[in-house]
């Protein structure tokens, strides 16, 4: 049973409110806000802006702005007022009482979009968890009365209020969903360990929402993942195996799009999904090259990557939608060592896809060496070099005083370490 997930199929007339707050160090983007409302199926009939030093404790906006919003709601016959900010439960309640219509904040808006987009059972569970966690602090909005459910002979005493009953029901449902998602996490970890044992590298596509990740994923892998020119078109992770020249099998993963100030509840709820990005061999950071706020969007994605501990992974930048630029020339940018750091392409037209595969091949570790070695005491320098490269999986000391090592590293690194340590392959004892 799901407590949520019913969403209207029609657009709702909405008044949008965005304030510039002097107390905010990182203000929200009004254009992104309007795109979010349209993606949710809303019909923005008016966009009201204003500025304040800090939010009003009772209404978030000042009384003058509140009167303006109320007047606009009446004149536009609006059904909904959406704020580009996070409101406290009491602010939402006070605003609804004054405006005589529903009020939604930024987090509630994003949750609604996620509820519409989730397709898989796991995705729906994750959205419902985030919805319930968001609602649990707002339950009092729906219960202005606190009539006792219990009473009478044998049931005298405090009883249980309807509010308390609902809170308990929500709390129980949250625990049930968390247990189910924990099972999903364990299954994902098992799948990940299987890929590790098979030594199959994983390439995860990440990026700001609507950067073109799913279109790129489809053209690369021949898949049919839903792709649309809207925010959060993809929620559920999709994985495909692709045979890459000189590399063999590679798993490509398409992930949920990021957004500025992604609500923590969503980061927490989608942690099982985002772990696919955090455990990747290589990240492909897809950027809308034609977006006016390209550099800001890159920073926003990097912030979310930091939240899920994926910011230190090897990353290849991909500047997509070059067909919308004046000089749509696909190309590879390289660093001082000649390694690819960025690819400019168009996922829609296919321009530069060959360059992307070329760059991925060069950025992925080559053939992996997985060996069990027995090192002699005089081969300590080679052992130290293996540890520096984090190549040692396990180590034991034999009865004869030799070191038995299980190692796993790229073949090119293995051969280089042998050479710098003054050893040859035949000098090593394999077990």
QUIDA-V289088 format. One record per residue. N is the residue number from 1. RES is the residue in one small letter. SS is DSSP state (alpha for helix, beta for strand, coil for the rest). PHI is phi in radians with two decimals (* if undefined). Layout:
# QUIDA-V289088
N	RES	SS	PHI
N	RES	SS	PHI
This chain:
# QUIDA-V289088
1	x	coil	*
2	x	coil	-1.94
3	x	coil	-1.42
4	x	coil	-2.23
5	x	coil	1.44
6	x	coil	-1.67
7	x	coil	-2.27
8	x	coil	-1.20
9	x	coil	-1.53
10	x	coil	-1.86
11	x	coil	-1.34
12	x	beta	-1.93
13	x	beta	-1.23
14	x	beta	-2.25
15	x	beta	-1.70
16	x	beta	-1.75
17	x	beta	-2.22
18	x	beta	-2.34
19	x	beta	-1.94
20	x	beta	-1.61
21	x	beta	-1.78
22	x	coil	-1.14
23	x	coil	-1.42
24	x	coil	-1.50
25	x	coil	-1.39
26	x	coil	-2.23
27	x	coil	-1.16
28	x	coil	-1.29
29	x	coil	-1.61
30	x	alpha	-1.11
31	x	alpha	-1.20
32	x	alpha	-1.08
33	x	alpha	-1.03
34	x	alpha	-1.12
35	x	alpha	-1.09
36	x	alpha	-1.08
37	x	alpha	-1.08
38	x	alpha	-1.14
39	x	alpha	-1.09
40	x	coil	-1.37
41	x	coil	1.62
42	x	beta	-1.39
43	x	beta	-2.06
44	x	beta	-1.16
45	x	beta	-1.76
46	x	beta	-2.78
47	x	beta	-2.11
48	x	beta	-1.75
49	x	beta	-2.15
50	x	beta	-3.03
51	x	beta	-2.52
52	x	beta	-2.56
53	x	coil	-1.18
54	x	coil	-2.71
55	x	coil	-1.10
56	x	beta	-1.25
57	x	coil	-1.09
58	x	coil	-1.59
59	x	coil	-2.06
60	x	beta	1.23
61	x	coil	-1.71
62	x	coil	-1.29
63	x	alpha	-1.14
64	x	alpha	-1.12
65	x	alpha	-1.15
66	x	alpha	-1.08
67	x	alpha	-1.09
68	x	alpha	-1.12
69	x	alpha	-1.11
70	x	alpha	-1.07
71	x	alpha	-1.12
72	x	alpha	-1.15
73	x	alpha	-1.04
74	x	alpha	-1.19
75	x	alpha	-1.22
76	x	alpha	-1.65
77	x	coil	0.94
78	x	coil	-1.36
79	x	coil	-1.75
80	x	beta	-2.66
81	x	beta	-2.07
82	x	beta	-2.05
83	x	beta	-1.75
84	x	coil	-1.51
85	x	coil	-2.60
86	x	coil	-1.59
87	x	coil	-1.79
88	x	coil	-1.36
89	x	alpha	-0.96
90	x	alpha	-1.21
91	x	alpha	-1.12
92	x	alpha	-1.04
93	x	alpha	-1.11
94	x	alpha	-1.15
95	x	alpha	-1.15
96	x	alpha	-1.09
97	x	alpha	-1.13
98	x	alpha	-1.39
99	x	alpha	-1.55
100	x	coil	1.03
101	x	coil	-2.72
102	x	beta	-1.25
103	x	beta	-2.17
104	x	beta	-2.25
105	x	coil	-1.77
106	x	alpha	-1.06
107	x	alpha	-1.11
108	x	alpha	-1.07
109	x	alpha	-1.12
110	x	alpha	-1.14
111	x	alpha	-1.06
112	x	alpha	-1.12
113	x	alpha	-1.10
114	x	alpha	-1.08
115	x	alpha	-1.10
116	x	alpha	-1.30
117	x	alpha	-1.55
118	x	coil	-1.06
119	x	coil	-2.02
120	x	coil	-1.46
121	x	alpha	-1.04
122	x	alpha	-1.11
123	x	alpha	-1.08
124	x	alpha	-1.15
125	x	alpha	-1.09
126	x	alpha	-1.14
127	x	alpha	-1.16
128	x	alpha	-1.09
129	x	alpha	-1.05
130	x	alpha	-1.12
131	x	alpha	-1.08
132	x	alpha	-1.14
133	x	alpha	-1.13
134	x	alpha	-1.21
135	x	alpha	-1.32
136	x	alpha	-0.97
137	x	coil	-1.51
138	x	coil	-2.03
139	x	alpha	-1.02
140	x	alpha	-1.06
141	x	alpha	-1.01
142	x	alpha	-1.54
143	x	coil	-2.28
144	x	coil	-1.46
145	x	coil	-1.89
146	x	coil	-2.26
147	x	coil	-1.16
148	x	beta	-1.31
149	x	coil	-1.38
150	x	coil	-1.96
151	x	coil	3.00
152	x	coil	1.67
153	x	coil	-1.07
154	x	coil	1.39
155	x	coil	-2.29
156	x	coil	-1.29
157	x	coil	2.19
158	x	coil	-1.14
159	x	coil	1.14
160	x	coil	-2.41
161	x	beta	-1.32
162	x	alpha	-1.03
163	x	alpha	-1.07
164	x	alpha	-1.12
165	x	alpha	-1.09
166	x	alpha	-1.14
167	x	alpha	-1.07
168	x	alpha	-1.14
169	x	alpha	-1.09
170	x	alpha	-1.11
171	x	alpha	-1.06
172	x	alpha	-1.13
173	x	alpha	-1.15
174	x	alpha	-1.03
175	x	alpha	-1.12
176	x	alpha	-1.10
177	x	alpha	-1.15
178	x	alpha	-1.05
179	x	alpha	-1.15
180	x	alpha	-1.14
181	x	alpha	-1.20
182	x	alpha	-1.13
183	x	alpha	-1.11
184	x	alpha	-1.05
185	x	alpha	-1.07
186	x	alpha	-1.15
187	x	alpha	-1.11
188	x	alpha	-1.12
189	x	alpha	-1.08
190	x	alpha	-1.13
191	x	alpha	-1.08
192	x	alpha	-1.14
193	x	alpha	-1.12
194	x	alpha	-1.11
195	x	alpha	-1.15
196	x	alpha	-1.11
197	x	alpha	-1.11
198	x	coil	-1.41
199	x	coil	1.02
200	x	coil	-1.71
201	x	beta	-1.22
202	x	beta	-2.04
203	x	beta	-1.99
204	x	beta	-1.82
205	x	beta	-1.55
206	x	beta	-2.20
207	x	beta	2.77
208	x	beta	-1.14
209	x	coil	-1.03
210	x	coil	1.25
211	x	coil	-1.46
212	x	coil	1.81
213	x	alpha	-1.08
214	x	alpha	-1.20
215	x	alpha	-1.11
216	x	alpha	-1.12
217	x	alpha	-1.04
218	x	alpha	-1.09
219	x	alpha	-1.23
220	x	alpha	-1.27
221	x	alpha	-1.85
222	x	coil	1.23
223	x	coil	-1.66
224	x	coil	-2.27
225	x	coil	-1.11
226	x	coil	-1.02
227	x	coil	-2.30
228	x	coil	-2.62
229	x	coil	-1.45
230	x	coil	-2.70
231	x	coil	-1.26
232	x	coil	1.00
233	x	coil	-1.14
234	x	coil	-1.95
235	x	coil	-2.02
236	x	coil	-1.52
237	x	coil	-1.20
238	x	beta	-2.14
239	x	beta	-2.17
240	x	beta	-2.38
241	x	beta	-1.59
242	x	beta	-2.32
243	x	beta	-1.50
244	x	beta	-1.87
245	x	coil	-0.96
246	x	coil	1.19
247	x	coil	-2.16
248	x	beta	1.55
249	x	beta	-1.28
250	x	beta	-2.34
251	x	beta	-1.63
252	x	beta	-1.80
253	x	beta	-2.17
254	x	beta	-1.69
255	x	coil	-2.15
256	x	coil	-1.09
257	x	coil	-1.27
258	x	beta	-1.62
259	x	coil	-2.68
260	x	coil	-1.13
261	x	coil	0.88
262	x	coil	-0.96
263	x	coil	-0.94
264	x	alpha	-1.02
265	x	alpha	-1.06
266	x	alpha	-1.30
267	x	alpha	-1.06
268	x	alpha	-1.16
269	x	alpha	-1.14
270	x	coil	-1.68
271	x	alpha	-1.04
272	x	alpha	-1.05
273	x	alpha	-1.26
274	x	alpha	-1.19
275	x	alpha	-1.09
276	x	alpha	-1.07
277	x	alpha	-1.29
278	x	alpha	-1.19
279	x	coil	-1.84
280	x	coil	-1.25
281	x	coil	-1.28
282	x	beta	-2.53
283	x	beta	-1.75
284	x	beta	-1.84
285	x	beta	-1.59
286	x	beta	-1.48
287	x	beta	-2.16
288	x	beta	-1.33
289	x	coil	-1.15
290	x	coil	-1.62
291	x	coil	-1.24
292	x	coil	-1.11
293	x	coil	-1.78
294	x	alpha	-0.99
295	x	alpha	-1.18
296	x	alpha	-1.17
297	x	alpha	-1.09
298	x	alpha	-1.08
299	x	alpha	-1.10
300	x	alpha	-1.10
301	x	alpha	-1.14
302	x	alpha	-1.09
303	x	alpha	-1.10
304	x	alpha	-1.19
305	x	alpha	-1.03
306	x	alpha	-1.16
307	x	alpha	-1.12
308	x	coil	-1.81
309	x	coil	1.03
310	x	coil	-2.03
311	x	coil	-1.30
312	x	coil	-1.73
313	x	coil	-1.26
314	x	coil	-0.99
315	x	beta	-2.29
316	x	beta	-1.94
317	x	beta	-1.37
318	x	beta	-2.19
319	x	beta	-1.62
320	x	beta	-1.61
321	x	coil	1.14
322	x	alpha	-1.18
323	x	alpha	-1.16
324	x	alpha	-1.64
325	x	coil	-1.67
326	x	coil	-1.22
327	x	coil	-2.13
328	x	coil	-1.37
329	x	coil	-1.79
330	x	coil	-1.16
331	x	beta	-2.83
332	x	beta	-1.97
333	x	beta	-1.73
334	x	beta	-2.16
335	x	coil	-1.52
336	x	coil	-1.11
337	x	coil	-1.60
338	x	coil	1.50
339	x	coil	-1.46
340	x	beta	-1.14
341	x	beta	-2.07
342	x	beta	-2.69
343	x	beta	-2.25
344	x	beta	-1.83
345	x	coil	-2.73
346	x	coil	-2.24
347	x	coil	-1.15
348	x	coil	-1.22
349	x	coil	-1.54
350	x	coil	1.59
351	x	coil	-1.10
352	x	coil	1.53
353	x	alpha	-1.12
354	x	alpha	-1.12
355	x	alpha	-1.18
356	x	alpha	-1.11
357	x	alpha	-1.06
358	x	alpha	-1.05
359	x	alpha	-1.18
360	x	alpha	-1.08
361	x	alpha	-1.02
362	x	alpha	-1.29
363	x	alpha	-1.51
364	x	coil	-1.32
365	x	coil	-1.09
366	x	coil	-1.20
367	x	coil	-0.99
368	x	beta	-1.44
369	x	beta	-1.79
370	x	beta	-2.19
371	x	beta	-2.31
372	x	beta	-1.95
373	x	beta	-1.99
374	x	beta	-2.06
375	x	beta	-1.71
376	x	coil	-1.43
377	x	alpha	-0.96
378	x	alpha	-1.43
379	x	alpha	-1.84
380	x	alpha	-1.12
381	x	alpha	-1.12
382	x	alpha	-1.17
383	x	alpha	-1.06
384	x	alpha	-1.10
385	x	alpha	-1.14
386	x	alpha	-1.10
387	x	alpha	-1.16
388	x	alpha	-1.07
389	x	coil	-1.57
390	x	coil	0.94
391	x	coil	-1.69
392	x	beta	-1.51
393	x	beta	-1.51
394	x	beta	-2.68
395	x	beta	-2.53
396	x	beta	-2.44
397	x	beta	-1.71
398	x	coil	-1.36
399	x	coil	-1.11
400	x	coil	-1.54
401	x	coil	1.56
402	x	coil	-1.50
403	x	beta	-1.77
404	x	beta	-1.70
405	x	beta	-2.03
406	x	beta	-1.79
407	x	beta	-2.15
408	x	beta	-2.59
409	x	beta	-2.82
410	x	beta	-1.13
411	x	alpha	-1.03
412	x	alpha	-1.11
413	x	alpha	-1.17
414	x	alpha	-1.06
415	x	alpha	-1.16
416	x	alpha	-1.16
417	x	alpha	-1.14
418	x	alpha	-1.03
419	x	alpha	-1.14
420	x	alpha	-1.20
421	x	coil	-1.57
422	x	coil	1.27
423	x	coil	-2.00
424	x	coil	-2.10
425	x	alpha	-0.98
426	x	alpha	-1.22
427	x	alpha	-1.35
428	x	coil	-1.65
429	x	beta	-1.71
430	x	beta	-1.72
431	x	coil	-1.82
